[in-house]
Amino acid sequence: MPLAHIRPRSEALQPRLRRPLRLHSRLFAGTVAVLLGVLSTGAGAASAADVAVPGKPTPAQPQPAAAPAFGPNVRIFDPSMPVAEIQAEVDAIAATQVDDEMGTNRYSLLFKPGIYGSAEEPLIVQVGYSTEVAGLGASPTDVTINGHVDVYNRCLTADNCIALNNFWRSLSNLTINVTGLDGCRGSANFWAASQASPMRRVNVTGGNLSLMDYCTGGPQFASGGFISDSKTGPVINGSQQQYFVRDSSIGDWSNGVWNQVFSGVEGAPAQSFPNPPYTNLASTPVSREKPYLTFDDAGQYGVFVPAVRKDSAGTTWENGPTAGRSIPLSDFYVASPADSVKTINSQLARGKNLLLTPGVYDIDQSIEVKRANTVVLGLGMATLTAVNGAVPLTVADVPGVDIAAVTVDAGEVNSPALMRIGKAKNPEAGGSSNSLNRSDPANPTTLHDVFFRIGGPHVGKASLSLEVNSDNVLLDHIWAWRADHGNGVGWTTNTGDNGVIINGDHVTATGLFVEHYQQYNVIWNGEHGKTVFFQNELPYDAPNQAAWQHDGVLGWAGYKIADSVKNHELWGGGSYVYNNVDPTIHATRGFEVPVTPGVKLHGLLTVNLGAGTLDHVINDTGAPVSTDAVGVPSYVASFG
């Protein structure tokens, strides 16, 4: 992700320069202005076999079910454990993961209901790559950590400590009572993370929440992020270049660098785009929170699936229990990376839901979800890797499917897509995506925290990452990434035409991040689509203009609405340019849309990150961004 330079301004922090980081040659170019005024199952860990709540009389209680086979990389902690034992375990995992950006380790740190740590002996959890930290209560208030759950800057060299590449981790369903640590580290709970690092159902008390790390090497940069269904006090956004907060409650919000979007957020800054660049929707058109693993008083595990909400605002849990349904773990097939796709599909066909334990799964044919209301839930950033050009995951045209917390990687042989929702449209038939569409607007199929990678860990190729053919689908936090750094990266190496193509009608995206694809990053063919927050970087590595143009148009837009579409609306969208291989390259526009009364876009911007030129924001509207003013956005407040 790009590296930024910022300068403090009285009304907001603004970037001066943002340039990509390359792990093989990362140097901190330039200086950073000071931001004024902001501050494997171990012996100590409870294993999955430890399911009884200590201290509770067992004769009067239902007997707990047999221990679920969550695998060696799930750690389940109990409040009766000594804090020192838990601390040793989480420290050991952090030590392995804090620099393991492209590795294959995956961890899930789960906390049973209760209180962990104290003011005298706080629990300090540092969260590295491919690590999930989650409470197992019905409500975020059922698990309290007195201490911190932090993400700090990553130091690539001694003088280059940044958060721009702090991807692939998550925090959910617990309370952090901020206490412990000294000096600067004691001033906030730090979540200095960028893309693919969601914070969901988190209750932060006792101190600030900072989305940047101003303690490691001074104020540095982050490029995220996503928060939902959470309650916090003051939030120090600081150097976060873009951010999306949905259906939450916050005490305060400092700064807006380029693009900050709030939807259904109590306490959010008022609508003021572009100065400061805050986009504020009073409510979210449609929302559904991510399913989550629970452990109850009877010693039973289950998965809770929150209900759909329309025109939602605020959290689901502050004023009473979250609405939804609970599914016993016995209704899930608990899969491990050793399972074949044939075994997984057989279990799905028998009516089971699917729980993917941490690890990397080699997928040589599609995992097929065919039954309405099926839940597929990943633990610890579970990853599906395409083998021999497979499409790793497909979902039939049925309502109510939940796909949550799954990463999908391309493999060395090109896949036509990495995930398909619904059957592909027959171009000769016309009309809707297909005649058997059984979608339900009151019960949308939903993707939560689903991430795609083409390159990065290894060579990967996929023509398309996500194809949505069904109607009434909700995309709740997607990051589709054609890698700009890591392993197997190059214009002809990690090839990918498009990130997301939407063919279905009435599809809503809440938090859509799509980056670096070689043609249109997003194509929206369906009617009545809605996007709340869009973030895009055009590909860095086009070798020359001839390789990156089409139909007399220079480059490809980041967000394309098909010429045939009559109704579409977007709030808060940014597209950035950095053509570092050939800085003379131009892209004609960041957004390309039909001019028709039903197509409306609000809060748009483009930014130059240090190379190349983006001539217009949307169609032929909006001033160019170039190296004449690196890091200074060109804004279009409203179009259509």
TINU-385449 format. One record per residue: x, y, z of N, C-alpha, C in turn. Coordinates in steps of 0.2 Angstrom, whole numbers, plus 5000, padded with zeros to 4 digits. Example, Ala and Ser with C-alpha at 12.3 -4.5 7.8 and 13.67 -1.06 7.14 Angstrom:
// TINU-385449
506649725039506249785039506649845039506449895035506849955036506450005039
END
This chain:
// TINU-385449
500449945000500050005000500450065000500150124998500550184997500850215004501450245003501750285008501550355008501350385013501150455013501550505017501550565015501850615019501250665021501250695027500750735028500950795031500550845031500750905035500150925039500250955045499650965049499351035047498651035047498251095046497851105052497651165053497151175058496551145058496251135052495551105052495651025051496151005048496250925047496950915045497150855045497750825043497750815036498150845032498150835024498750795022498750755017499350725014499750765010500350765010500750795005500950744999501150685001501350634997501250564999501050524994500950454996501250414990501650364992501950324987501950254989501950204984501950134986502550114990502450064994502950024998503049964994503749944993503949884990504349854995504149794997504449755002505149745000505349734994505949714992506449774992506149834992506549894992506249954995506049945001505649995004506150045008506150105006506450155009505950215011506050245017505550295019505850355015505450375010505750435006505450495009505850545010505650605013505550605020505150655023505050665030504350665031504150655038503550655040503450715045502950755044502850815049502550785055502750815061502450795067501750815068501350775070500650785070500550825077500350885077500250925083499650905086499550895093498950895097498650825096498950775094498650705094499150655097498950655100499350605103499250545098500448865092500248795092499948775098499548745100499248745107499748745112499848795116500348795121500148775128500548755132500348735139499948785143500048845141499748895145499048915142498848895136498248915133497748855134497048875136496548825136496448805129496348735128496248705122495448705120495348685115494548675113494248625118494648575121494348525125494148555132494348615133494248655139493548695138493048655139492348685137491948705143492048675149491648695155491848755158491348795160491548865164491748845171492348865173492548845179492148875185492048845190491648865196490948865196490648835190489948825190489748755191489248745195489048675197488748635192489148585190488948545184488348495185488148475191487548425191486948455189486848525190486248555189486248585182486848575178486948605172486848555166486648565160486648525155487448505153487548445152488248425150488448455144489048475144489348505138489448455132489448485126489548435120490248415120490348365116491048345115491448405112492148405114492548465111492548465104492448525101492448535094493148535091493248505086493948495083494148565079494348615083494448675080495248675077495648625079496248625076496748665081497448655079497948675083498048755084497748785079497948855079497348905081496848865085496348905088496548905096496548955099496748965106496048985110495848945114495248965118495448985125495349045127495549065134494949065139495049055145494549055150494749105155494249135158494449195163494749165169494649105171495049075177495749065176496049065170496749065168497149115171497749105174498149165176498349205170498249275171498449325166499149305163499549295167500249285165500349225159499849175160499849115156499549145149499049175149498749205143499249255140499549295144499949345141500549305137500849255140501349225137501149195130500549165130500349135124500149185118499849245120499749295115500349325113500849335117501449365115501849315110501849255111502149205107501849205100501249215100500949215093501049275090501049335093501149395090501949395088502349365091503049365089503149335082502749285081502749245075502449285069501949325071501449355066501549425064501849465068501949535067502249555061502749515058503049525052502849475046502449425048502249375043501749395038501849445034501349475030501049415025501549385022501349335016501349265018501449245025501549185027500849135027500949075029500349025029500149015036500449045041500149035048499449075048498949045052498349075054498149055061497949105064497749095071497049135073496749095078496149125081496149125088496149185091496249185099495549205101495149155105494549165107494449165114494049215117493949225124493249205126493249155131492549145134492349195138491649205139491349255143491749265150491849325152492149335158492649395157493049405163493449465163494149445163494549475159495249465158495749525160496249515164496649565166496349615171496749655174496549705179496949765178496749815182497249875182497949865185497949815189498549795192498949745187498649705184498949655179498549655173498649705169498249715162498449655157498049645153498149595148498249635141498849625138499049665132499149615126498649625122498649585116498949625110499449605107499649635100499449585095499149615090498849575084499249585078499549525076499949525070499449505064499849485058499549465052499149395053498649385050498249325049498049305056497849345060497649335067496949365069496549325071495849345074495849345081495549405084495449405091494649415092494349375096493649375096493349355103492849385106492449365111491949305109491849265114491349215113490649225116490549285118489849305122489349315117488749325119488149345115488149415114488549455118488549525117489349545118489549605115490249625117490349635124489849655128489949665135490049595139489949545136490049475140490849465141491249485137491949475137492349545138492649555144493049615145493749605146494149635142494949635142495149705146495349695152495649755155496349765153496549805148497149815145497149845138497449805133497449835126497349775122497049785116497149745110497349785104498049785103498349835099498649815092498649855087499049845081499449915081500149895080500649955080500849955073501250015072501650015066502149955065502249935059502649885057503349915055503849895058504549925056504849885051504849915045505249875039505949885040506149945042506849955044506850005050507450015053507450055059507050115059507150155053506850215052506250215047505950165046505350155042504850115045504450145050503950115054503250145052502850095048502250125045501650075046501050095045500450045046500150035039500450055033500050055027499949985025500349935027500249865025500049825030499749845035499449805041498849785039498849725035498249695032498049635036497449605035497249535036497349515044496849545047496849535055496149555057495849535062495149555064495149555072494649605074494449605081493749615082493449575086492649575086492449545093491849575095491349545100491649545107491949605109492249605116492249675118492349685124492449755127493249765129493549815127494149835129494149895134494349885140494349935145495049955145495250015142495950035140496250045147496750005149497150025155497849985154498350005158498949985158499450015152500049995152500550025148500750095150501350125148501550185151501650235145501650295147501850345142501350355136501650355130501350365124500850305123501150245125500750185123500150175128500150215133499550215138498950265136499150305130498650355129498050335125498050275122497450245118497550175117497050145115497050075112497150085104497750055102497950075095497650015090497350035085497149995079497450025073498050025072498450055066498450005061497849995058497849945053497549975046497649935041497349965034496849915032496849895025496349855022496349785025495749755025495549685027495749675034495549725039495749725046495149755050494549715049493949745052493949745059493549795062493349795069492649795069492349735072491649725073491449715080490849745082490549725088491049735094491349795094491849805099491649865103491749865110491549915115492149935118492350005116492950025119492850075125493050065131492950105136493550125140493550175144494150195148494650235144494650245138495150285134495050295127495450325124495350335117495450275112495250275106495350225101495750265096496350245094496750275089496850235083496750255077496750215071497450225068497850265071498550275069499050265075499650245073500150235079500650295078500550335083500950395084501550385089501650325091502150315096502750285093502650245087503250215084503550255079504150285080504450325075504050395074503650415078503250475077502650455073502250505071501550495067501750465060501450405059501450375053500850355050500850325044500250325040499950255040499250255039498850195038498350215032498050155029497650165023497050115024496650125028496050075029495450115028494950095032494850035036494150025037493849985042493149965042493049955050492449985052492249975059491449975058491149925061490449915062490149895068489549905070489249885076489649895082489949945083490449955088490250025092490450025098490450085102491050105105491250175104491850195106491850265110492350285113492350355115492750395109493150445111493450475106493950435101493850445095494250415090494750455087495450435087495950475084496050445077495750475072495850445065496550465062496750525064497450545062497550535055498050495053498350485046497950435042497450405044497050365040496750395034497050375028496850415022496150405020495850345021495150345020494850295026494250295027493950255032493150245032492950195033492150185033491950155040491450195043491150165049490450165048490150105050489450085049489050065055488450095056488050075062488350065068488650115071489050125077488850185081489250185086489150245091489850265093490050335091490750355093490650425097491150435101491150495105491450555102491850545097492150605093492550575088492750615083493150585077493650645075494250635075494750685073495050675066494950725062495350725056494950685050495050705044494850675038495350685033495750645031496350655026496050665019495750605016495550615009494750595009494550545013493850515012493650475018493250505022492950475028492150465027491950405028491250395026490950365033490350395035489950365040489250355038489050295040488350275038487950245045487450285047487150255053487550265059487950315060488450315065488250375070488050355076487950405081488550445083488550505083489150545085489650565080489450545074489950555068489950625066490450645063490450715060489950735055489750795055489150815051489450805043488950805039489050805032489450865030490050865027490450925025490850915019490750865015491250845010491150905005491750935003492450905003492850935009492650975013493051015017492751025024492850975029493250915028492950865024493350815022493050765017492550715021492050735024491650685028490950675024490850615023490150595020489750565025489150585027488750565032488050545030487950475030487250455029486950445036486350465037485950455043485850385045485750345040485650275041485950235035485950165036486250125031485650085027485650095020485050065017484849995019485349945019485249885021485849855025485849825030486349795034486249735037486749695038486749625041487449615044487449605051488049595054488349525053489049525054489349455052489149405058489049345056488949285060489549285065489449255071490049245076489949185080490449155082490449105086490349125093489949075097489749095104489849035108489949045115489948995120489549015126489048965127488548985132488648965139488148975144488248955151488248875151487948845147487848775147488448735144488948775142489548745139489448725132488948755128488848735121489148795117489448775111489648815106489048825101489048885098488548895093488748955088488348965083488549025079487949065079487949125080487449175080487449215073486849215070486749245064486349305065486549365065486149425066485649435060485049475062484549485057484749535053484349545047484449595042484049655045484349715044484049775046484049825040483449865039483449915034483449985037483750025034483850095036484050095043484650065044484850055051485350105054485350115060485850165063485950135070486650145073486750125079486950055080487150025085487349955086486749915087486849855086486349805087486249775094486649795099486749765105486649815111486749875110486749925116486049925120485449915116484849925119484449855120484849805120484549735121484849685116484749625117485049575113485049585106485549565102485549575095484949525092484549555087484049505084484449465079484149405079484449355074484249285077484649235074484549165076485149135078485149085082485749045084485748975082486248955079486348885076486848845080486648785083487148745087487648725082488248715085488848695082488748625079488348585081488148525079487848525072487648585070487348595063487848615058488548625060489048645056489548585055489848575049490348535047490948575049491348555054492048595056492548565051492748605047493248585042493948605044494448565041495148585042495448585035496048605034496448605028496548545025496548485029496648425027496048395023495448425024494848395021494848415013494548365009494548375002493848415001493848444995493248484993492648434992492848374990492248324990491948304996492348305002492048295008491648355010491948415009491548475011490948485008490948465001490248474997489748414999490048365001489548305004489248335010489548365014489248385021488748445019488948485015488548545013487848515010487948465006487348435002486948395008487148375013486748345018486448395023486548465021486148515025486648545031487248525031487648565036487848635034487948675039488348735037489148715038489548765037490248755036490648805040491048775045491548815049492248795046492648845044493248835041493748855047494148805049494648815055495248855051495648885055496248915052496648875048496948905043497348875038497248895031497648865027497648875020497348805016496848815013496448755010496648755002496848704999496948694992496348674989496048714985495348704982495448684974495348624973495448604966494748594962494248604965493548614962493148654967492548684964492248734968491848704974491948734980491548724986490848754984490348714984489648734981489148734987488948804988488448814992487748824989487348774990486648764986486048784990486148774997485548785001485448855004484748875003484648945006484848945014485049005016485249015023485848975026486248945021486848915023487348965026487648955031488248995034488848965033489349005030490048985029490449035033490749005038491149055043491849035044492349075042493049065043493249085050493749045053494049065059494749085057495049135060495749145059496049165052495649195048495749215042495849155037495449105038495449045034495549065026495949035023496149055016495948995011495649005006495548955000495948974994496348934992496848944987496648904981496548934975496348904969496848854966496748794964497148744961496948734954497348734950497248714943496648754940496648814941496148864938495448854941495348824947494648814950494348884952493748884952493348934955493248914962493548934967493548904974492848904977492448954976491848954980491248974975490648944975490148964971489448954976489049004975488349004979487849004974487348964975486748954970486349024971485849024967485349084967484849064972485049074978484549054984484649114989484149134993484249184998484549165004484849215008485049205015485649175016486049165011486749135013487149185016487549165021488049205024488749175023489249215019489949195018490349245022490649225027490949275032491749255033492149305033492849295036493249245032493249245025493549205021494049245016494649225015495049245010495149195005495149224999495149184993495749204989496249154987496849174984496849134977497049174972497149144965497749094965497749044961498349004960498749014954499248974953499648984947499348974940498848934940498448924934497848974934497749014929497149064929496449034930496149064935495449054936495049104933494449074930493949124927493649174932493649154938493349194944493649154950493649194956493749164962493149154966492649184965491949174968491449194964490949154964490349174960489649164964489249214964488649214968488049214962487749154962487249144957487549124950487049104946487349084939487449134935487949124930488149174926487649194921487549254919487049274914487249244907486649224904486649204897486549264893487149284890487049344886486549344880486349284878485949274872485149274875485049264881484449264884484149334886484649374888484449444890484049444897483749504899483449504905483849494911483549474917483949464923484449414922484849404928485449354927485249284925484749264928484449194925483749184928483449144925482649134926482549094932483049064936482949034942483049074948483149134948483349174953482849174959483049154964482549144970482749194976483049244974483249294979482749324983482849354989482349384993482649444996482249504994482549564997482549575004482149535008482149535015482649495018482949455014483449405017484049395012484449445011484949445006485449395007485749365002486349335003486949385004487349375009487849425011488549395012489049435010489749425011489949475016490249445021490549495026491349475026491749525026492449525027492749465022492549475016492849425011493349455007493949425007494549465004494749414998495049454993495349414987496049434986496449394984497149414982497349374976497649414971497949394965498649414966499149364968499849374969499849404976500449404978500649424985500949374989500549324991500949264994501249224989501049214983501349174978501049204971501349174966501049184959500249174959499849214956499149204956498949234949498449204946498049234940497349214941496949264940496249254939495949314935495549294930495249344926494749394930494449364935493949404939493949374946493949424951493949404958493249384960492749424960492049414962491549434957491149384956490549394951489949384955489449434954488849434958488349434953487949374952487449364947486749374950486649354956486049354960485849424961485149434962484849494964484849494972484749554975484749564982485349524986485849554984486549524987486749584991487049574997487449625001488149615002488549655000489249645000489549695006489649665012489849705018490549695020490949735017491649745018492049685013492249715007492549675002493249705001493749665001494449694998494649644993494649664987494849634981495549664979496049624979496749654978497149614973497349644968497849624964498449654966498949604969499549634973499949684969500149734973500649774971501349764974501349714979502049694981501949624984502549594986502549534988502849484983502549424983502849374979502449364972502749344967502349334961501949394958502349454958502049514956502349544950501949564945502149594939501549594934501649634929501049654924500849584920501349544919501149484915501249424920501349434927501349374931500749364935500549414939499849414943499349454939499149414934498649444929497949444932497549494931496849504933496549554930495949544926495649594922495249644927494749604931494249644934494249624941494049664946494049644953493349624955492849664953492149644955491649664949491249614947490749624942490049614945489649654945488949654948488449644942488149594941487649584936486949584939486849564945486249564948485949634950485249634951484949694953484849694960484749764963484649774970485249744974485849754972486449734975486749794979486849784985487149844990487849824992488249874992488949864994489049915000489249895006489449935011490149925013490649965010491349955011491649915006491749945000492049904994492749934992493249894993493949914992494149864986494349894981494549854975495149894972495749854971496349884969496749854964497049894959497549874955497449824949496749814948496649774942496849804935496849764930497149784924496649814919496049804920495549844916495049874921494449874920493949904925494049874932494149904937494149874944493449844946492949884945492249874946491849884940491449834938490949844933490249834936489849874935489149874938488649874933488349814931487849804926487149794928487049784935486349774938486049844939485349834940484949894941484949904949484749964951484649984958485149964962485849974960486349954964486550014969486850004975487050054980487650034982488150084983488750074986488850134991489050114997489150165003489950155004490350195002491050195002491450144997491850174993492250144988492950174988493450124988494150144988494450104983494850134979495250104973495850134972496350094970496950114967497050084960497150124955497250094948497950054948498050014943498649974943499250024943499750004947500450044947500850024941500749954939501349934935501249924927500749964924500649964917501349984914501549944909502249954907502250014902501750034899501650094895500950104893500850164890500150184888499850134883500150104879499850064874499649994877499949974883499649914886499049934891498949994892498350014896497950064893497550044889497050094885496550054882495950074880495450044876495050084873494850074867494250104863494450184863495050204862495250274862495250304869495150274874495150294881495750274884496150324887496750314891496650274897496950224899496850184905496150154905495950134911495250104913495050134919494450154920494150184926494150134931494150164938494150114943493450094945492950134943492250114944491850124938491550074935491150084929490450054930490050104928489250084928489150074921488850024919488650004912488250064909488350074903487950124899487150104899486950044900486250024900485950034907486350054912486050054919485650124919485050114922484650174923484550204931484750154935484750174943485350154946485650194949486250174954486450234958486650224964486850274968487450254972487950304973488550294977488750354981488950334987489150384992489850374994490350424993490950424996491450374992491750394986492150354982492750384980493350354981493950374979494350334974494750364969495150324965495850354964496350324965497050344966497450324960497950364958498350344952499050344954499450294952500150294954500550244948500650274943500950234937501750244938502050204942502750214944503150174938502950134934503350104929503450144923502950184921502950234916502550294919502950344922502550394925502250444920502350434913502050474908501250454906501050394909500450364908499850414910499350414907498750444909498150394909497750414914497050384914496550434913496050424909495550474907495150494913494950444917494450454922494450404927494250424933494250374939493550344939493050374937492350344937492050354930491750304928491350314921490650284922490250334920489450314922489050344916488450314915487950344910487650414913487550454909487250524911486450514911486150494916485450484916485150504923484550524924484350554930484350504936484350434935484350394940485050364943485550394940486250374942486550434945486650424952486850484956487450464960487950504960488550484964488750554968488950534975489050594979489750584983490150634983490750634987491250594984491450614978491950584974492650614974493250584973493850614973494350564969494850604966495450564964496050594967496650554967497250584971497850554967498350594966498950574963499450554968499750494968500150464973500850474972501050504966501750524965501950504958501550474953501750464946501050454942501150474936500550464931500050524932499550524928499050574928498350544927497850574931497150554931496850614928496550614922496350674919495650704922495250664924494550684926494350634932493950664936493650624942493150574939492650604936492050564933491850584926491850544922491750554915492250614913491950674910492450724908492350784914492150764920492050814925492650804930492850864933493350854938494050874936494450914939495150934938495550874938496150874934496550824934497050824940497250764942497750754947498450734944498950764946499650744943500150754948500750754946501350764950501450834951501050884948501050954950500850964957500350924959500150924966499950854969500550824971500450754973500150754980499650714981499250704987498750754988498650794983498050844984497450824980496950804983496350774979496050824974495750794969495250834965494550804967494050854969493450834972492850844967492350804967491750814964491250804969490850844972490450834977489850794975489550814969488950774967488950774960488650714957488650704950487950664948487550694944486950664942486350684946
END
